[in-house]
Amino acid sequence: MQLVDDARAAWRWWSVRLAVLAGAAAGLVVDQPQILTGAVAVVPERWRPLAGAIAGLLVAVAPIAARLLKQKEPANGKS
């Protein structure tokens, strides 16, 4: 297995930060499922399919897009 050249700086990548946030949100929903049902109840019924699709796209596309964007180098030039 080979890592990317700047793997030591992975914690600085927005894609990693978004993945951690998504993991924390998933853990929260598994622990407290009433949060999800409460959030769904707020969305009008006719908008739920669209809201579900948008949420799914955000969870999948946001980390990918963040990884593709150029990010700042560390200030001292090291990871």
N, C-alpha and C positions, 0 to 999 in steps of 0.2 A: 504494500500500500504506500502510495506516495502522497505527501501533503503539498499544498500550494506553497510557494516560496515564502509568503508572508503569514504563515499559519500562526506564528507566535503573536501576531496582532489581531487574531480572530475576534477577541472580545471587543475590539473597537469597531468591528463591522456592523453596520445597521441591520444587515440580514440576520446576523447572529442575535442581535438585541431583539428584533422582531420575532424570531423563532422562540426565544426565551419568554417573551410576552405571550405568545400564542400558547406555549406549553403551560404557563401559569394560569391563563384563562381556562384552558381545558381542564386542568386540575381543579380549579375552583368550581367549575360547572359539575364535575364528577362528584365533588364533595358536597356541594349545595345545589342540587338540580332545580330547586324552586327559583333560583336566580334566572335560569334560562326560560322557564315557563312564564315567569313574571315579565321578562323582556319581550317574549313573543306576544303576550297579551296586550302590550302597549301598541304594537304594530297593527294597523287595520287589516282585516282578513284579506281583502283584495290585494294588498301590497306584500303579503307574506312571501309568496313565491319569488318576487323580485328582491325583497330584502334578504332572503336566504341565498339567492344567487350572488348578490353583491357581497355578502359576508364570506361566502366560499371563495370568491375571486380575491377578495382582500387578503384572506389567510394564505392563499396560494401564491398570488402574484406580488404582493408587497415585499416579501423577503427576496424573491428573485429579482425584482426591479432594484431593490436596495443594493443587492450584490453586484449588479451590473453597472451601477453608477460609480463614477470616480469619487474616491474618498480621500480626505487629507492624509498626508504622511504624518507620522508622529513628529512632534516639534524637535526632538533631539536626534531624529534620523534613525532611531533604534526602535525595535518592537517592544 
